[in-house]
Amino acid sequence: MSEPEVVEADSNFNTVKLFLIGRICICHHEPEQDSGKTPSYTALFLNARHNRELGSRKHRPLMTAPFRRMDNHAAEEAELSFCNIDGHASGMWKIKGYDLGFKGLKRPASEVPDVKLDTIADLNLIYEKVDKDAKWLTSKELLDQPDPRRHGVATRLSLAGFDKIVACSAFDGDGRRLTFLPGNTEMTIEGGVLCIGKFKKGVPGPFLEGPAFNGRSRMKYSFDGEGDLTLTMSNLCTCAGHIVEVPAETGDGDDAFFSHDDGEFRVYYDLLAKPPAKDKRPIPCRPGGVGAGNVAECYDTGRIRIGG
């Protein structure tokens, strides 16, 4: 995954970079002016099988982190471990079913970060072309409820405390010009999101914590303060990284043909107040006909703006 941002050096602070990839919706909440709330950004990891009629494959919310930066308690709870070519060991942890956030970051949680997500699929704009009167779920359902699983949210991650939230390329060839059908909305899309924050040097680093949606347990993983930290959180299925043949589909307009780029993109529309039928859910498509090429599925994140 490429990094689009150069982080300014700060002699008193380390940098944490969090990559988000897969079926994750960045939810921008703009509260009413008299509500007393501040704008916020939250990553919603979607349950791709919440709506069985879509036929989506199972996705797994996971965190990847270096073992050397975590305590023994965290290491014991890892699902698996692996080693890169430099001999550095990392682990993967299940994060499904939790309401999480990072503590110990420099930026006050009440401050709005610098956000550049123009090349992340804008779900409000895309679906407006299909139904201009459609309503999305609000903060009441998606952010305020202790357990949002009934709305198809598998994991919730507050992005409070990060300085920057920006789009980034998820794989080679990203920055694709796609047409979302139905609706015929064109956008240039990058698949991933990079969150950048800072934490103080020489003291215990940031920690990830939060309760389970069912209230029966609490997750807390600590990271040390010895240098910069890179983490990944993903929500992918087992097709991720595989090259797949894409079927052709007739598009809007005379003699226009398109190929599906990502059929499971349909799961994002479960966040509508009245989720539409499968054939009314716009998915990203590429110009071309039969044999137009191969694509890797399931990487693309999305974004919505909600009220409430």
N, C-alpha and C positions, 0 to 999 in steps of 0.2 A: 504494500500500500504506500503510495507516494505521499510526501508531506509538503503541503503548499505554503507553510508558514515558517519564517525564520524567527525564532524566539529570542528576544533581547536578553542579554546576559545580566544577571543581578548577583553581585558578590555575596549577598546574604541569603539568597533563596535558590533552591533547586526547582527544576521544572518537571511537572508530570504531564504526560501526553496520553490521552485515552482515545483509542480508535473504536468507533462504533460501526458495525457492518452487519448487513442482513435485514431481516424483517423487523426493523426498528423504526418507529415513527417519532420524529422530534416534534413535540407538542409545545407550541408557543401560546401561552395564556396571557391575554390582554384583559385584565380585570376592569370593571367599570370604575370611573374616576373617584366616586364617592364610597368605594367598597373598603378602602383602607389597605388593600392588597397591592403588591408590586408585581410587575410583569415577571414571568418565570419561563424557564425552559425545562422540559422533562422528556426523557427518553422512554417510550413505551415499547416494550418487547412484546410482540403480538403472538398469540396462540394461533398458529396457522391452521389448526384443526378444530377451532372453535365452531366454525360453520362447516359441517361435514359435507354439505352439498357442493362445496367448491372442489373437493377431492385433493386438497393440498397435502403434501407430505409433512411428517412430523418435523418440527424445528426445535432446536435446543438452545436456550439462553445459557451462555457460558462466559466465564472470565478466564483469560490467559495472563499469567504473570510470572516473573522470575522467582524461583524458590529462594535465592540468596537474599531477596529483599523482604521476605516474610518470616513470621515466627513459626516455631515447630507446630503449634496448634493448627495453623493454616495448612502446613505441609501434610499433616495427617489426614486432612479432610479433602485433599485433592482427588479428583476422579482418575487422573492419569498424569504421568510425567513424560517428558521428552527432552532431548538434548540437541542443541544446534551444532554446527560444524566447528564452532569455537570452544565447545565443551561446556557451555553454560546451560544449566538445567532449568526448565520451566514446567509449570503445571497448569492444569485446567480445572476449574471449579464450577459446579452447578450453581446457578443463581436464580433458577426458576421459582416463582411463588413468593418473592420478597419485594419489599418496598424500601429501596436503598438510596443512599446518598453518601458523598464524601465529606468528611470532617477534617479540619486542620489545614485547609487551603487559605492562602493569604487574603483573597478577595472576600469581603463581607457577603454573606449569602443574599442580602437585600439589594445588592448592586447588580444592575443588568449588564451582562457581558457584551463584548464586541462580537456580533453575529454576522456571518457571511454564508448564506445557504442558498444563493440564487440558483445553483445547479443541482440542488436536491429537489426531487419531484414535488411540486406544489399541489397537494391533493385538493385543496379548496378550489383552485383555478381549474384543475383537470375535470373535476366532477361538475363544476358549474356549467360546463358546456353540455353536459348530459341532462342535468336538472337544476335550473337556476334557483329553484325554491327549496332545494334540499337543505336540511339542517344537520350539522354535526353534533355529536355529543358534547356536553359542556364540561367545565371544571368540576361541577357537582358529581358527575358520573365518573370522569376519568382521573381526577386529581384528589378530590376530597374524600371519596369513599375509602375506608380502610382496606376493602377487598374489591378490586375492580375486575376480577376474573369473569364475572357474568357478562362483561362487555368485550371479552376477548383479549384482555391484557394479561400476559403471563408473568411479566416482571416490570416494575416501575423504578426508574432511576432518576432522581433529581440531579440536575446539572448546575445547581447553585454552587457558587464558589469558584467556578472556572472563569478565566479571563477572556477566552476566545472560544467560539464554537463555529467551525468553518467546514465547508465541503472539501473533500479530497478524493483523489482517484483511488478506486478500490482495486483495479487491476489494469494491465496494459491495454491500451485502446479505449480507456474511459474518456469521458467527455463526448459521449455519443449524442448525435442529433436524432431524436426519436419522435414518433407520432403516437399519441395515446388514442386508441380506438376502443369503443365508440367515442365521439366527441371531436375527433380530429384536432387535438391540441398538440402543438409542436413545442418541444423543449430540448435544450442541451443538458444532458444528465451526467453527473458523477455519482458513484455508488456509495461512498463512505463519508463519515463525519469524524472530524478530529476536534477534541476538546483539550484545551491547553490551560493549565493552572500552575500556581507556584506554592511551594511550602518551604518553611524555614530550614536552613542547614543546621546540622549538628544536634538536632533533637529528633525524637521519634517523628517519622513522616506522617503523611495523611493516613486515615483509615476509612475503610468502607464498612458501613453498618446500616442495619435496619431490621424491622420485624418481618416475620412471615405474614402473608395475607391472612392465614388462619389463626394468627395470634399465639401459636403454640411454641414458637422458637424465635430466636434472634440471631442474625448473622453479624459478625464483627471480625474483620481481617485487618491487621495492622501492617504497615510498611515502614521500613527504616528510613532514616533521613540521610543516608550515605550516597548522595549523587542523584542525578536525574532518573526519572522512573517512566517506563513505557508499559502501558497495559492495553489489552484488547478485550472488548466485550462484543460478542457476536450472537446472532440468532439465525442459524443456518440449518439446512437439511442436509442429508447425505449426498445430494446431487451437487453440492457446492464444489466448484472447481472442475467439474466434468464438462466436457464439450458435448452439446446435444444438438441433434438435428432439429430445425424449427419448421413447423408447417406453414404453408402459405395461406393467406386470408385476403379476400377482396376488401379493399378499403373504400373510403369515400371518394367520389369523383369518377369520371369516365376512365376506364383502362388503368385504374390505380390498384396496385397490388402491394401487400405488406406481409411481412413475416413476424410472427410472435417473437418478442425478445425475452419476455418473462411472464408466463401465464399465471404464476402464483402471486403476482402483484395484486391480484384481486382481493387478497385478505385485508388490505388497508381499508376497504370500504365497509368493513364491519364496524368501523368507528362512526358511521353515519347513524343518526337517530333512528332511521328506518332503513336498514341495510337492503340494497337492491338485489334483484335477481342476478345470477351469474353473468348472463349475457349483457347486462346493463353496467358492468364494471369495467371502466377503461383500463387497458393494459398497454405497456410500451411496445411499439412495433417499429420495424425498420423497412424502408423501401426495398422492394425486390419481389421476386416470385419464387417459384419452387427452386430449391437449391441455392437460395440467396446467401447462404453462409451459415456458420456455426456461432453459438453464443454460450456463455456461462450464465447459469440462472441463479436467482435468489440473493444476490449481493445488494440490490438497490434498497437504500433507506428511503423514507418519505418524510414529509412535514405537513403539519396542519396548524392553523390558527383557530383558537377556540375562545369563547367568551364564558360568562358565568361568574 
